[in-house]
Amino acid sequence: MALPSYAIPDSNNSPHHPSSPGGALRQPDLLRVSAAEPCPICARPDWCGFSADGYLAVCMREETGAAHPARDGGGWVHYLQAGPHAASRPVAETVGWPAPVPLAPITKLDPTYRWLLSHLGLSDAHRAHLIERRGLPAAALEELLARGLAPASWSVPADELDGRHQLTFTQASVPKLRGIPGFFMHGGHPVSLTLPAGLLVPLPDRLGRIQGLVFRADAPPPADPKRRYLLFSTGRKPGGSSCGSPVAVWRPEPAARDGQAVITEGSLKALVTSYLWPGGGCALGVQGVAAWKPALTVLAELRAAAGGGAGFQVALAYDADASTNAAVASAEASLAAALQREGYAVQRAAWSQHTPGGAYTPAKGIDDALVDGRPVLVRPYARARAWAPPARVPPKAVPFSAAATTRARA
């Protein structure tokens, strides 16, 4: 069917464009694997990474044929293309990945993504999902809408037979979309990724500028039911760009005020956590448990804004399966070690798997625990353990830096 074509407004006409200094974002070294783009070494869709140019991959499972171990995050480095360091598995020579277009500067990314979110809007169903299911306060959502930072609905027209939708754009939009992840060239004009119904969630930086987007499907794909999230990135598409693994920074003001920040998995989870954390807090959302290295740069900036002194506290709030999932546990331990080397006061958050009424109902994420009003225990990382029985937890909320926190349901 014929799809409508859109014309992108000039980037400097964005009503929400902050008057903050620009500059190109530094593209991280590695991109995450996915079901559509699995690891070229172990062929698995998670945990591993690869360079945007197809030169190397870091496999977290396969040591055979690797050139050397990876640093910090674990795994093994496999050089995929011929070169002085090439190993025995030149997989990428046969893949034929297109070279990505360099990432656009933040002064172009931010207004373009704000235009897209404004154009898409937020449906009543997704508004209800954010407030009633995810626990985002209604006043917070209205504030985000006013600032141009609210998630937006990716809707699929009824006549789309495959249940997915793609935006197409006029040729005049080529220079405006060049270097913008999520878009690429097809048939001589720009198009977006083809996606099912879902939410586009912003990835704001420390200054509130949108550096990327992540897509959350309303229903996970049947072929990969565990994969609901997808970075809005097109590094392997013709004329496309990769967003790397940007860290979402929600509500940075409390970090400067209190010298505290929380790190969790994903932008939407970090958004909800920033509003439901006792007293409000700065929450960083990493794009996967092993993609934590960009968070070190963000934390350095937050610590400097807080005065740069010692004692800046970082609470790790990875999902509760860190106690049973070796991949999550390894990534969390590597992050904690890196933070301790940088002089941060590292803490770990754990929460009850029982509701306030005593029923056993697993809460995987920190946002689930906060929405349910479950006690959250925060302790120094070296002494952190799995959740203790609720009877041992003080019943009232206490400051972030103390032993335990609780939160009543909003």
Buried (B, 14 or more C-beta within 10 A) or exposed (E): EEEEBBEBBEBEEBEBBBEBEEEBBEBBBBBBBBBEBBBBBBEBBBBBBBBBBBBBBBBBBBEEBBBEEBEBBBBBBBBBBEEEEBBEBBBBEEEEBBEBBEBBEBBBBBBBBBBBBBEBEBBEEBBEBBBEEBBBBEEBBEEBBEEBBBBBBBBBEEEBEEEEBEBBBEEEBBEBBBBBBBBBBBEEBBBBBEBBBBBBBBBBBBBBBBBBBBBBBBEBBEEEEEBBBBBBBBBBBEBBBBBBBBBBBBBBEBBBEBBBBBBBBBBBBBBBBBBBBBEBBBBBBBBBBBBBBBBBEBBBBBBEBBEEEEEBBBBBBBBBBBEEBEBBBBBBBBBBEBBBEBEBBBBBBBBBBBBBEEEEEEBBBBBBBBBBBBBBBBBEBEEBEEBBEBEEBEEEBEEBBEEBBBBEEB
